[in-house]
Every structure is written in structure tokens, then in C-alpha cells.
Amino acid sequence: RVRFYAPGSGRRPVAQEVAVLNARGLLEYEHYRAKPEVAEGEDTPAEVEAGMWEESWQSHKDTKPRGPASVGFDLSFPDFSHVYGLPEHAASLDLKSTRGGDGAYGEPYRLFNLDVFEYALDTPFGLYGAVPFMLAHSTKRSVGAFWPNAAEMYVDVSREGAGTPGDATGNSVTHTHWIAESGMLDLFILLGPRPAEVMGQYTALTGTPFMPPLFATAYHQCRWNYNDDADVRHVDGEFEKNDIPYDVLWLDIEHTEGKRYFTWDTKKFPDPKGLQNMLAERGHRTVVIIDPHIKHDDHYTVFANAKSANLFVRTHDNSTFDGWCWPGSSSYIDFLDPAARSYWADQLQLDAYTGSTKHLHVWNDMNEPSVFNGPEVTMQKDCLHARGTVEHRDVHNMYGHLQAMSTREGLLRRGSTGAAGAQRERAFVLTRAFFAGTQRSAAVWTGDNMAKWEHLAATTPMLLSLGIGGISFAGADVGGFFYNPEPELLVRWYQVGAYHPFFRAHAHIETKRREPWILGEPYTERIREAVRQRYRLLPYIYTLFAAANLDGVPVVRPFFFQFPEDETCFAEEAAFFLGDALVVKPVAEAGMTETLLRLPGDPMSLYYDTHTGLAAGAGGTRVELVTPPDHIPVLQLGGTVLFKKERARRSSTQMVHDPYTIVIAPSSKGLAEGEIYVDDGSTFAYEDGDFAWRQVSLETGGIIRCGAHPTRPVGSADAAERVAELKARVERIVLYGVTKAPQKVAIRLGAAAAEQELSFTHDAGKRVLTIRKPDAPICEDWSVHITGLA
């Protein structure tokens, strides 16, 4: 046995045993071997029996040239009854036991990337991505386990002892059993002690999420497919006509010439550059789909050049692999080969990708990889990578990860005109398949979901699990990919999608059109308001992405991340935190007019209704929240500060100079603090110091203070001279929980400046104080003094 101890601290000075490797003696492996030769007339040895050297799946066969290899181990977590992670599964946030019985699964969690059509819910069956990382949590501490193995993997979970999920006795043990088909045993145990620290340690190993351009954090409009140039222009015009903001318009596979990626159907899109430039002039970007399968066509230069350079995946007998996907007969780029990754990046350069512009970004789909005529709709495990030196079975779960990495490299190279940060444009990539570390390169979505209420409900635990796996930038197809959502479902999906890290509407080619204005009133107004709410919150959301890029903490978080000692919320998966300030409760049932939510924390934790400003309840209480058709419940935790931009614009690019509204929710002690990160939103100039990281706090005595964040990185003192975004000012401060109007409100712009009195209004019924037009620069020091605050 190997025992892992976490050092004691504070109230628990004694070291705690947090994990035990091989407690049940299941650390085993099946070694590689050469197939014995059997002379004629000799008995067949056991090592040559059926299934030892090849396996079948329906009509498919895979050879196993190294025999029946496998490696596995057991890892136990004493005093832990809650474990999380192992995405991607359409399953509960708190991982269920897999040994059968009431409320348990009867088979292990599978990690094997597949193109899953209309996936089922509440199952341990693997989906499009795989992250072999688990987080165990108790009231005492958190611990993580990471096995960086990209082969097919199964993980069993079982529990024993009196402590079971929901029981706070804390004397149970959770056993896990990890088995992979091949690979090395390279296990990392991360000692926390809290969820945020475990995430920091995990992303120190695998990388923190990339810092997205601002436009990528806004609203995306997609469909399979927008038909042609006229259709795109019509959709763009309807957004403008209906006064609904959006930032990105997407084109699916039909935009290409016969599913040949890096091309355009010139009959449908005669001037793709002109179209992209038109959208860009109006503040919008374009995203196109580029899948890893390349159509067999010797007159198609992307295929011909890759074939001549031997850059495709090979079969077990070293011929070019041929599979069937959207274009028909196709070969698959071997992204394990550095030369192939470089070749792929080359195709994204402006001089290679005809019809592309710097405003074009990329969506990598079907990259599990999906092979329509392959076993389980994927590639045979005995295919070969890296010039025939690595079997696909060893790296299957990395394939999409490597494609996304190559795509990002190509876009970054395209957007670079020099070494300085301001000369390098940021890139946006979306990928369906992923592995540990994909967060460095791309955003992820939950794949081909359905327009059903239960799929809307399943979105929350799926996104929370992805965040625990390090994949912060994630979302689900708003409205559901398959089938036609009823109007109420579509509206409710928009309302929660506005609070997801990745906010994109998407639909199958056979569904009815469902752009925000299609349903008419009152639904269009409700969707408009949901999308606008996303844009109001962009300063806050963008700051969350900056924090994730810095320390790996997810953008959306389970309740236990914020309240790690509140056992009653450890299995909560019907609501979530957006950052540390907002609690979001999706409406995932038809006709719902109210919903119950147990607020996390103790009675000293206060919550405010963001729609009214009124107190909503205290931690540890179960509250009834109204769910009118025009919004879902969203609460602000006391002790936090939100930063918003209230003015309606057509896209995020028009919001650069807009002023801020600061919303302060006091704690039970009358205090609050929050942070805002500001940079140019598009380049890597922040790496050279062109950014600001600020903190606004409510202090005792009714003082609101803005200054440099005390623990975050410090930007250049003259950054505002180069970055227009840093010059924006504050036009309004909203303070919740104010029982009576103060005597006076004044601002001091700088420590030595004289006070200037400010106007204000007070809503006694809602207990909301609104301070008007402080006109304070967000990136300079200032303080507001409220006399007689109560």
C-alpha cells in the first residue's frame, strides 16, 4: 500500500490520510509480449487462445500485436463519500457508485471518446471527451487524482461504511478502481486542501484555460446550416432589426465545396472575404467548421499534399487509413506527428486558405475521431500514428485534443505580425472531443443534445463536471441540437445559457428555423432580454475568464466550491455559482411558476434577488423563488461586488467605451469586495503589462473604495495610454440592503482630492441605494463616502 497524507493546518494540525493506493491489492498490469509461434502439430498454448491477439466488434476486427495488454490500480479515499469529475458523461455531478443497487450504476464510468448520436442521460457511458481526473471532497478537505493516460479507460466507484452521500458522519471510504487498456501508470495525487487549490494544482500540471478574446465570451448564433451569402446577410439584418446583440455567426459543413474543408462553395458564397469583412465592420466575427477527415480527391490540394507527405493515420499494415465521414471516403490527419500538426496550421494561413480573413475562427467537430463505418463509429485501435510507431489504442482520447491544439497554433500564427503582445491576435477554437489539457487551446460544448426538458436539466451537472476537469470554457447547444423545442423550452434555455461560459444557439439541419425572432412575441422579447443580460454581465464574466486563465478555478462552480464545509450542498446539481457572486437556478420543467432552493452556507450568508435587489434569504434555509416567464432566479451572494455595462449595443465591440455600473451586495457584517479585469479584449498585449486588475470594496463606515487588486498581477502604470478599454468610467453604483436614505454621498478622486457631493436615490421598499454619475475612472484610485449609511 502507498498512503498519502495531507499536512495539518489551523484547526486540524495533525496530518490526515487522504488517499491509499493499492489498499485492495488491485495494482496489476498485463505486460506486452510477442505472439508465440506454434509449430504444426503442437498444442495451442493459452497465450494464443481466441481474443488474445485480436478482438471483434460486429463486423470489425482489431489486431493486438502486443497481446492483451492492460494496466490498473485501486485508489481509496478514506473519510470521503463524495467524488466528482471524470468528464464527459451525461450523469450526476456527484459520481454514483457503479457496483449496482438502488441509485447506483451497474457498470463503470467509461472514458473513450465517441461520436454519440442522441445520447442517453443518467448513464456512465462515455461521450465525446475524456479527462481522467477525479476530485474527492469532504467537510475536512479536498484531494485530487489524475492519471494522464489517453487509452480507453474504465473507472469503478464504490462506497462502504456508515457515511454515504448525504450523511455527514464523515466515516465512510470511497473506493475507486481504474483500468486502462494500455499505457503507463503515472499517477498524480493533489493534496488541496480546498477545491480551488486542487484545481490550481491540476491546472499547474495540464495548463490553465486560454484567455479568450472578448467576442468569444458573448453570444454566438449557429445552425446546420446557414444556406448562402444572402441567408447570412438576412440573419445579420434581423438581429439588427430586432435589436438583439450577437458577436459571432457560424457556418457548418454546407459552406464548403463538397465537404472539402478549407474551401468555399462559391455558388453559395461567391465573396466570402467580403461577407466576413461586412460582418466585422458591424462588430461580428465568423466561425467555420473544419473537421479532421479529409476527402479522398487527388485534385484537392489539402488531401494530395498530405498524402504525398505521409501525414495521414495508417492502418495496422501501414497503408493510408480510409474511413467514411461527411465527404464520403476520407483520410484522417495524424495529429500525433509534429509535421502533420505544422501542415494543418499551414492550411489556416491567409495565403493558403482561400477566402479566409483575420476575422475567421474555427470549429473542430467529429474529432473523436468519428468514422461512420468504423467500430463504435470511430477508428480501429490498431491504426498507426507517428510514422507507424504508435498504436491508436494508446492515444485515442488525445486525437481531438491534438487537432484543437494544431488549429489554435495555426490561428495564432496567422494573427501574429510581430513579437510584441499587441502584434499578436488571440484566437478562438471550439472542439467537441477533448482530453486533459484541452482547456489551453479550445472551448468545448456538450455535443448533440436534444430539445427536451430533461436535456436542459442535464446541462448543469455536465458543465459543472467539465469545469472540475479543467474545461472552464464550456456550454450546451441552446434549444437542443436535435428536434424542435417548444417555445417555453427555447426561452428557458436562453435564460440559463446566458449564464454559461460558452453561449451558443445551434440546431440540426432538419429542425425548423429558431432564430430569436422567429417565434414572435412574447417569446422574442424574453429571448432578447436573456441575451442582453449576457452582455450586461460581460465585464464580470470576462474577469472570471481572466481568473481561470491565472489560477484554473472554473467559471461556473458547484456550491461546494464556495462553501466547502456545507455538507448539505455537496450533491447539489440543479443550481450553480457563476463565479463567486451569482447563484443561478435554471428552470428545467414546463409550466414552472416557482422553485425551491436550499441556499448554501450558514445563516450569516445573505443572498439578494438580482431582479429586485431585495433580500432573498440566508444560507442554510430553503427558499421559494418565483420563476416568471421573463427570467429565471439569479441571486447575488452578500459580500460580493458585480461589474456590469448596461447600455444596449449590437455586439461587445461597441461596448468598449461604455461606462460601468457597480452592484454591491453587503454581507451580514456590511462588507463586500469584488474584482474586475480589463484589457484590450483582442490581443496578447496583457502579457506585456497592458491590463488592469482592480478591486472595489465596501468597508466599515460606509466607504466604497476602488484600488489595485492586492493579490492579483499588476499592469503597467501607463497601460491606459495604449488601451482604450482602461479609460472607461463608472456611471452608477447600486448598493443593496440600505434601510434608509443616507444624509450625504460624496466621492474623492484620489487620496489628496477634495470631496465632490454626488446625487443619489433610495428605494425604501426594495432597500436599494443608487448613487448617480460618480464619473470615476475604473482604473484609477477613488473612494465614495456615504454619511449615515444604514
LINGI-V820050 format. One record per residue. N is the residue number from 1. RES is the residue in one letter. SS is DSSP state (H for helix, E for strand, C for the rest). PSI is psi as a letter, one per 40 degrees, with the letter a starting at -180 (999 if undefined). NEAR is the number of other ideal C-beta (glycine too) atoms within 8 Angstrom. Layout:
N,RES,SS,PSI,NEAR + N,RES,SS,PSI,NEAR
This chain:
1,R,C,i,6 + 2,V,E,h,6 + 3,R,E,h,8 + 4,F,E,h,12 + 5,Y,E,h,8 + 6,A,E,h,12 + 7,P,C,i,6 + 8,G,C,i,8 + 9,S,E,i,6 + 10,G,C,b,4 + 11,R,C,e,3 + 12,R,E,g,8 + 13,P,C,e,6 + 14,V,C,h,5 + 15,A,C,i,7 + 16,Q,E,h,11 + 17,E,E,h,10 + 18,V,E,e,15 + 19,A,E,i,14 + 20,V,E,h,12 + 21,L,E,h,13 + 22,N,C,f,11 + 23,A,C,d,9 + 24,R,C,e,8 + 25,G,C,f,6 + 26,L,C,e,9 + 27,L,C,h,9 + 28,E,E,i,7 + 29,Y,E,i,8 + 30,E,E,h,8 + 31,H,C,i,6 + 32,Y,C,i,5 + 33,R,C,i,7 + 34,A,C,i,4 + 35,K,C,h,9 + 36,P,C,i,7 + 37,E,C,h,4 + 38,V,C,h,7 + 39,A,C,i,5 + 40,E,C,h,3 + 41,G,C,e,3 + 42,E,C,i,6 + 43,D,C,i,3 + 44,T,C,h,6 + 45,P,C,i,7 + 46,A,H,d,4 + 47,E,H,e,9 + 48,V,H,e,10 + 49,E,C,i,7 + 50,A,C,h,3 + 51,G,C,e,7 + 52,M,C,d,9 + 53,W,C,e,10 + 54,E,E,i,8 + 55,E,E,i,7 + 56,S,E,i,7 + 57,W,E,h,7 + 58,Q,C,b,5 + 59,S,C,e,2 + 60,H,E,i,9 + 61,K,E,h,6 + 62,D,E,h,13 + 63,T,E,i,8 + 64,K,C,g,12 + 65,P,C,e,9 + 66,R,C,e,7 + 67,G,C,a,14 + 68,P,C,g,8 + 69,A,C,i,12 + 70,S,E,i,10 + 71,V,E,h,14 + 72,G,E,i,12 + 73,F,E,i,13 + 74,D,E,i,15 + 75,L,E,h,13 + 76,S,E,i,12 + 77,F,E,g,14 + 78,P,E,h,9 + 79,D,C,f,13 + 80,F,C,h,14 + 81,S,C,e,11 + 82,H,E,h,13 + 83,V,E,i,14 + 84,Y,E,i,14 + 85,G,E,a,13 + 86,L,C,f,14 + 87,P,C,i,13 + 88,E,C,h,14 + 89,H,C,i,13 + 90,A,C,g,12 + 91,A,C,a,13 + 92,S,C,i,9 + 93,L,C,d,11 + 94,D,C,h,11 + 95,L,C,h,11 + 96,K,C,i,11 + 97,S,C,i,10 + 98,T,C,e,15 + 99,R,C,e,8 + 100,G,C,i,6 + 101,G,C,i,6 + 102,D,C,h,3 + 103,G,C,e,5 + 104,A,C,i,10 + 105,Y,C,i,12 + 106,G,C,e,6 + 107,E,C,i,6 + 108,P,C,i,12 + 109,Y,E,h,15 + 110,R,E,h,11 + 111,L,E,g,13 + 112,F,C,h,11 + 113,N,C,h,16 + 114,L,C,i,11 + 115,D,C,g,9 + 116,V,C,h,10 + 117,F,C,h,6 + 118,E,C,g,7 + 119,Y,C,i,11 + 120,A,C,i,7 + 121,L,C,i,9 + 122,D,C,f,7 + 123,T,C,i,9 + 124,P,C,e,12 + 125,F,C,h,10 + 126,G,C,i,12 + 127,L,C,b,13 + 128,Y,C,d,13 + 129,G,E,i,16 + 130,A,C,h,14 + 131,V,C,h,16 + 132,P,C,g,14 + 133,F,E,h,15 + 134,M,E,i,14 + 135,L,E,h,13 + 136,A,E,h,16 + 137,H,E,i,13 + 138,S,C,i,11 + 139,T,C,e,7 + 140,K,C,d,7 + 141,R,C,i,11 + 142,S,E,i,14 + 143,V,E,i,17 + 144,G,E,i,16 + 145,A,E,h,14 + 146,F,E,h,14 + 147,W,E,g,13 + 148,P,C,g,10 + 149,N,C,h,11 + 150,A,C,e,11 + 151,A,C,i,13 + 152,E,C,h,12 + 153,M,E,i,16 + 154,Y,E,i,11 + 155,V,E,h,15 + 156,D,E,i,11 + 157,V,E,h,14 + 158,S,E,i,11 + 159,R,E,i,13 + 160,E,E,i,6 + 161,G,C,i,8 + 162,A,C,d,7 + 163,G,C,h,12 + 164,T,C,i,9 + 165,P,C,h,9 + 166,G,C,e,4 + 167,D,C,h,9 + 168,A,C,e,7 + 169,T,C,d,7 + 170,G,C,f,10 + 171,N,C,f,7 + 172,S,C,i,15 + 173,V,E,h,11 + 174,T,E,h,14 + 175,H,E,h,15 + 176,T,E,i,15 + 177,H,E,h,14 + 178,W,E,h,13 + 179,I,E,h,10 + 180,A,E,i,14 + 181,E,C,d,10 + 182,S,C,a,11 + 183,G,C,i,10 + 184,M,C,i,5 + 185,L,C,h,9 + 186,D,C,g,7 + 187,L,E,h,10 + 188,F,E,h,10 + 189,I,E,h,10 + 190,L,E,h,11 + 191,L,C,e,11 + 192,G,C,b,13 + 193,P,C,e,8 + 194,R,C,i,9 + 195,P,H,d,12 + 196,A,H,d,9 + 197,E,H,d,10 + 198,V,H,d,15 + 199,M,H,d,14 + 200,G,H,d,11 + 201,Q,H,d,12 + 202,Y,H,d,14 + 203,T,H,e,14 + 204,A,H,d,6 + 205,L,H,d,8 + 206,T,H,e,11 + 207,G,C,i,8 + 208,T,C,i,11 + 209,P,C,i,15 + 210,F,C,i,12 + 211,M,C,h,8 + 212,P,C,i,11 + 213,P,C,i,10 + 214,L,H,d,12 + 215,F,H,d,14 + 216,A,H,d,12 + 217,T,H,e,11 + 218,A,C,a,16 + 219,Y,E,h,13 + 220,H,E,h,14 + 221,Q,E,h,13 + 222,C,C,i,12 + 223,R,C,i,13 + 224,W,C,g,10 + 225,N,C,i,10 + 226,Y,C,h,12 + 227,N,C,d,7 + 228,D,C,a,8 + 229,D,H,d,10 + 230,A,H,d,7 + 231,D,H,d,9 + 232,V,H,d,13 + 233,R,H,d,10 + 234,H,H,d,8 + 235,V,H,d,12 + 236,D,H,d,12 + 237,G,H,d,8 + 238,E,H,d,10 + 239,F,H,d,13 + 240,E,H,d,9 + 241,K,H,d,7 + 242,N,C,e,10 + 243,D,C,f,6 + 244,I,C,h,11 + 245,P,C,i,14 + 246,Y,C,i,14 + 247,D,C,d,14 + 248,V,E,h,17 + 249,L,E,h,16 + 250,W,E,i,16 + 251,L,E,h,12 + 252,D,C,a,12 + 253,I,H,d,10 + 254,E,H,e,11 + 255,H,H,e,13 + 256,T,C,i,11 + 257,E,E,g,7 + 258,G,C,f,7 + 259,K,C,f,9 + 260,R,E,h,13 + 261,Y,C,i,10 + 262,F,C,f,10 + 263,T,C,i,10 + 264,W,C,i,11 + 265,D,C,h,11 + 266,T,C,e,7 + 267,K,C,d,4 + 268,K,C,d,11 + 269,F,C,g,12 + 270,P,C,d,6 + 271,D,C,g,7 + 272,P,H,d,9 + 273,K,H,d,9 + 274,G,H,d,7 + 275,L,H,d,13 + 276,Q,H,d,13 + 277,N,H,d,10 + 278,M,H,d,9 + 279,L,H,d,14 + 280,A,H,d,11 + 281,E,H,d,6 + 282,R,C,e,10 + 283,G,C,e,11 + 284,H,C,i,12 + 285,R,E,i,13 + 286,T,E,h,14 + 287,V,E,h,16 + 288,V,E,i,11 + 289,I,E,h,14 + 290,I,C,h,9 + 291,D,C,i,12 + 292,P,C,e,13 + 293,H,E,h,15 + 294,I,E,h,15 + 295,K,E,h,13 + 296,H,C,h,11 + 297,D,C,h,8 + 298,D,C,e,7 + 299,H,C,e,5 + 300,Y,C,h,11 + 301,T,H,d,6 + 302,V,H,d,11 + 303,F,H,d,14 + 304,A,H,d,11 + 305,N,H,d,9 + 306,A,H,d,14 + 307,K,H,d,12 + 308,S,H,d,6 + 309,A,C,e,8 + 310,N,C,f,6 + 311,L,C,e,11 + 312,F,E,i,14 + 313,V,C,i,13 + 314,R,E,i,13 + 315,T,C,i,11 + 316,H,C,d,10 + 317,D,C,e,4 + 318,N,C,f,7 + 319,S,C,i,6 + 320,T,E,h,9 + 321,F,C,h,12 + 322,D,C,h,7 + 323,G,E,i,15 + 324,W,E,h,8 + 325,C,E,a,12 + 326,W,C,d,9 + 327,P,C,e,12 + 328,G,E,b,9 + 329,S,E,h,8 + 330,S,E,i,14 + 331,S,E,i,15 + 332,Y,E,h,14 + 333,I,E,h,14 + 334,D,C,g,12 + 335,F,C,e,13 + 336,L,C,e,10 + 337,D,C,h,11 + 338,P,H,d,5 + 339,A,H,d,8 + 340,A,H,d,15 + 341,R,H,d,13 + 342,S,H,d,8 + 343,Y,H,d,13 + 344,W,H,d,14 + 345,A,H,d,13 + 346,D,H,d,9 + 347,Q,H,e,11 + 348,L,C,e,15 + 349,Q,C,i,11 + 350,L,C,d,8 + 351,D,C,e,3 + 352,A,C,d,9 + 353,Y,C,g,10 + 354,T,C,h,7 + 355,G,C,e,8 + 356,S,C,i,10 + 357,T,C,i,9 + 358,K,C,e,7 + 359,H,C,e,10 + 360,L,E,h,12 + 361,H,E,i,14 + 362,V,E,i,14 + 363,W,E,h,12 + 364,N,E,h,18 + 365,D,C,i,8 + 366,M,C,f,12 + 367,N,C,f,15 + 368,E,C,d,13 + 369,P,C,i,14 + 370,S,C,h,11 + 371,V,C,h,13 + 372,F,C,d,8 + 373,N,C,f,5 + 374,G,C,i,11 + 375,P,H,h,9 + 376,E,H,f,7 + 377,V,H,f,10 + 378,T,C,a,13 + 379,M,C,i,14 + 380,Q,C,i,11 + 381,K,C,e,11 + 382,D,C,e,13 + 383,C,C,i,13 + 384,L,E,i,14 + 385,H,E,i,13 + 386,A,C,f,9 + 387,R,C,f,5 + 388,G,C,e,6 + 389,T,C,e,6 + 390,V,E,h,9 + 391,E,E,i,12 + 392,H,H,d,15 + 393,R,H,d,12 + 394,D,H,d,10 + 395,V,H,e,13 + 396,H,H,d,15 + 397,N,H,e,15 + 398,M,H,e,10 + 399,Y,H,d,17 + 400,G,H,d,20 + 401,H,H,d,16 + 402,L,H,d,11 + 403,Q,H,d,16 + 404,A,H,d,16 + 405,M,H,d,13 + 406,S,H,d,13 + 407,T,H,d,18 + 408,R,H,d,13 + 409,E,H,d,10 + 410,G,H,d,14 + 411,L,H,d,14 + 412,L,H,d,12 + 413,R,H,d,10 + 414,R,H,d,10 + 415,G,C,e,11 + 416,S,E,h,9 + 417,T,C,e,5 + 418,G,C,a,6 + 419,A,C,d,4 + 420,A,C,i,8 + 421,G,H,d,11 + 422,A,H,e,11 + 423,Q,H,e,9 + 424,R,E,h,14 + 425,E,E,i,10 + 426,R,C,i,13 + 427,A,C,i,10 + 428,F,C,h,15 + 429,V,E,h,15 + 430,L,E,h,13 + 431,T,E,i,19 + 432,R,C,d,15 + 433,A,C,i,15 + 434,F,E,i,17 + 435,F,C,i,14 + 436,A,C,h,12 + 437,G,C,e,9 + 438,T,H,d,16 + 439,Q,H,d,15 + 440,R,H,d,10 + 441,S,C,d,12 + 442,A,C,i,15 + 443,A,E,i,14 + 444,V,E,i,15 + 445,W,E,i,13 + 446,T,C,e,15 + 447,G,C,a,10 + 448,D,C,g,10 + 449,N,C,i,13 + 450,M,E,i,10 + 451,A,C,g,13 + 452,K,C,i,9 + 453,W,H,d,9 + 454,E,H,d,8 + 455,H,H,d,13 + 456,L,H,d,14 + 457,A,H,d,11 + 458,A,H,e,12 + 459,T,H,d,14 + 460,T,H,d,14 + 461,P,H,d,11 + 462,M,H,d,14 + 463,L,H,d,16 + 464,L,H,d,15 + 465,S,H,d,16 + 466,L,H,d,15 + 467,G,H,d,14 + 468,I,H,d,14 + 469,G,C,e,13 + 470,G,C,e,17 + 471,I,C,g,15 + 472,S,C,d,15 + 473,F,C,g,16 + 474,A,E,i,14 + 475,G,E,a,13 + 476,A,C,i,12 + 477,D,E,h,13 + 478,V,E,h,12 + 479,G,C,e,13 + 480,G,C,h,15 + 481,F,C,d,11 + 482,F,E,i,10 + 483,Y,C,i,9 + 484,N,C,h,7 + 485,P,C,i,11 + 486,E,C,i,7 + 487,P,H,d,8 + 488,E,H,d,9 + 489,L,H,d,15 + 490,L,H,d,16 + 491,V,H,d,13 + 492,R,H,d,13 + 493,W,H,d,13 + 494,Y,H,d,16 + 495,Q,H,d,13 + 496,V,H,d,15 + 497,G,H,d,14 + 498,A,C,e,12 + 499,Y,C,e,11 + 500,H,C,i,13 + 501,P,C,d,15 + 502,F,C,h,12 + 503,F,E,g,12 + 504,R,E,h,15 + 505,A,E,h,16 + 506,H,C,i,12 + 507,A,C,i,12 + 508,H,C,i,8 + 509,I,C,d,8 + 510,E,C,e,3 + 511,T,C,i,11 + 512,K,C,i,5 + 513,R,C,i,6 + 514,R,C,f,12 + 515,E,C,i,10 + 516,P,C,d,12 + 517,W,C,e,10 + 518,I,C,d,8 + 519,L,C,e,9 + 520,G,C,a,6 + 521,E,C,i,5 + 522,P,C,e,6 + 523,Y,H,d,11 + 524,T,H,d,12 + 525,E,H,d,9 + 526,R,H,d,13 + 527,I,H,d,14 + 528,R,H,d,12 + 529,E,H,d,10 + 530,A,H,d,14 + 531,V,H,d,15 + 532,R,H,d,11 + 533,Q,H,d,10 + 534,R,H,d,14 + 535,Y,H,d,15 + 536,R,H,d,9 + 537,L,C,e,12 + 538,L,H,d,14 + 539,P,H,d,12 + 540,Y,H,d,14 + 541,I,H,d,14 + 542,Y,H,d,12 + 543,T,H,d,13 + 544,L,H,d,12 + 545,F,H,d,16 + 546,A,H,d,12 + 547,A,H,d,12 + 548,A,H,d,15 + 549,N,H,d,9 + 550,L,H,d,9 + 551,D,H,e,10 + 552,G,C,e,13 + 553,V,C,h,10 + 554,P,C,i,11 + 555,V,C,d,13 + 556,V,E,i,13 + 557,R,E,i,15 + 558,P,C,i,13 + 559,F,H,d,14 + 560,F,H,e,14 + 561,F,H,d,12 + 562,Q,H,d,11 + 563,F,C,g,12 + 564,P,C,e,11 + 565,E,C,e,5 + 566,D,C,g,14 + 567,E,H,d,7 + 568,T,H,e,8 + 569,C,H,e,12 + 570,F,C,d,12 + 571,A,C,e,10 + 572,E,C,h,12 + 573,E,C,e,11 + 574,A,C,e,9 + 575,A,C,i,11 + 576,F,E,i,12 + 577,F,E,h,15 + 578,L,E,h,13 + 579,G,C,a,12 + 580,D,C,e,7 + 581,A,C,d,13 + 582,L,E,h,14 + 583,V,E,h,15 + 584,V,E,h,13 + 585,K,E,g,13 + 586,P,C,i,14 + 587,V,C,h,12 + 588,A,C,f,9 + 589,E,C,i,7 + 590,A,C,i,7 + 591,G,C,e,5 + 592,M,C,h,8 + 593,T,C,e,6 + 594,E,E,i,8 + 595,T,E,i,10 + 596,L,E,i,8 + 597,L,E,h,12 + 598,R,E,h,11 + 599,L,C,h,16 + 600,P,C,i,14 + 601,G,C,a,11 + 602,D,C,i,7 + 603,P,C,e,7 + 604,M,C,e,9 + 605,S,C,h,15 + 606,L,E,i,16 + 607,Y,E,i,16 + 608,Y,E,i,14 + 609,D,E,h,12 + 610,T,C,e,10 + 611,H,C,d,5 + 612,T,C,d,6 + 613,G,C,e,11 + 614,L,C,i,8 + 615,A,E,h,10 + 616,A,E,e,10 + 617,G,E,i,8 + 618,A,E,i,12 + 619,G,C,i,14 + 620,G,C,e,11 + 621,T,C,i,9 + 622,R,E,h,7 + 623,V,E,i,11 + 624,E,E,h,7 + 625,L,E,h,11 + 626,V,E,i,7 + 627,T,C,g,10 + 628,P,C,i,6 + 629,P,C,d,6 + 630,D,C,e,6 + 631,H,C,i,10 + 632,I,C,i,11 + 633,P,E,h,13 + 634,V,E,h,13 + 635,L,E,i,13 + 636,Q,E,h,15 + 637,L,E,h,15 + 638,G,C,i,14 + 639,G,C,e,10 + 640,T,E,i,12 + 641,V,E,h,15 + 642,L,E,i,14 + 643,F,E,h,14 + 644,K,E,i,12 + 645,K,C,h,12 + 646,E,C,e,7 + 647,R,C,h,7 + 648,A,C,h,6 + 649,R,C,i,11 + 650,R,C,d,9 + 651,S,C,i,14 + 652,S,H,d,15 + 653,T,H,d,9 + 654,Q,H,e,9 + 655,M,H,e,12 + 656,V,C,d,9 + 657,H,C,e,6 + 658,D,C,i,11 + 659,P,C,i,10 + 660,Y,E,i,15 + 661,T,E,h,13 + 662,I,E,h,13 + 663,V,E,h,12 + 664,I,E,h,15 + 665,A,E,h,17 + 666,P,C,i,15 + 667,S,C,i,11 + 668,S,C,e,9 + 669,K,C,e,5 + 670,G,C,f,7 + 671,L,C,i,11 + 672,A,E,i,13 + 673,E,E,i,11 + 674,G,E,i,13 + 675,E,E,i,13 + 676,I,E,h,14 + 677,Y,E,h,13 + 678,V,E,h,14 + 679,D,C,a,13 + 680,D,C,e,11 + 681,G,C,e,10 + 682,S,C,d,8 + 683,T,E,a,11 + 684,F,C,f,9 + 685,A,H,d,14 + 686,Y,H,d,13 + 687,E,H,d,6 + 688,D,H,e,10 + 689,G,C,e,8 + 690,D,C,g,14 + 691,F,C,i,14 + 692,A,E,h,13 + 693,W,E,h,15 + 694,R,E,i,14 + 695,Q,E,h,14 + 696,V,E,h,15 + 697,S,E,i,11 + 698,L,E,h,13 + 699,E,E,i,8 + 700,T,C,i,6 + 701,G,C,e,4 + 702,G,C,f,10 + 703,I,E,h,11 + 704,I,E,h,14 + 705,R,E,h,10 + 706,C,E,h,13 + 707,G,E,a,7 + 708,A,E,i,9 + 709,H,C,h,9 + 710,P,C,e,5 + 711,T,C,e,3 + 712,R,C,i,10 + 713,P,C,i,6 + 714,V,C,h,5 + 715,G,C,i,11 + 716,S,C,i,7 + 717,A,C,d,4 + 718,D,C,e,6 + 719,A,H,d,14 + 720,A,H,d,9 + 721,E,H,d,5 + 722,R,C,e,8 + 723,V,C,h,14 + 724,A,H,d,7 + 725,E,H,d,10 + 726,L,H,e,13 + 727,K,H,e,10 + 728,A,C,i,12 + 729,R,E,i,10 + 730,V,E,h,14 + 731,E,E,e,10 + 732,R,E,i,14 + 733,I,E,h,12 + 734,V,E,h,13 + 735,L,E,h,14 + 736,Y,E,i,14 + 737,G,C,f,11 + 738,V,C,h,13 + 739,T,C,d,6 + 740,K,C,i,8 + 741,A,C,h,7 + 742,P,C,i,15 + 743,Q,C,d,4 + 744,K,E,i,8 + 745,V,E,h,13 + 746,A,E,i,11 + 747,I,E,i,13 + 748,R,E,h,13 + 749,L,C,g,8 + 750,G,C,i,8 + 751,A,C,d,5 + 752,A,C,e,3 + 753,A,C,i,7 + 754,A,C,i,4 + 755,E,C,i,8 + 756,Q,E,h,8 + 757,E,E,i,7 + 758,L,C,i,12 + 759,S,E,i,8 + 760,F,E,i,11 + 761,T,E,i,7 + 762,H,E,h,11 + 763,D,E,h,10 + 764,A,C,d,8 + 765,G,C,d,4 + 766,K,C,e,8 + 767,R,C,f,12 + 768,V,E,h,11 + 769,L,E,h,13 + 770,T,E,h,12 + 771,I,E,h,13 + 772,R,E,h,10 + 773,K,E,f,7 + 774,P,E,d,13 + 775,D,E,f,6 + 776,A,E,h,12 + 777,P,E,h,9 + 778,I,C,d,15 + 779,C,C,f,10 + 780,E,C,i,9 + 781,D,C,h,8 + 782,W,E,i,13 + 783,S,E,i,10 + 784,V,E,h,16 + 785,H,E,h,11 + 786,I,E,h,13 + 787,T,E,h,10 + 788,G,C,f,9 + 789,L,C,h,7 + 790,A,C,999,6
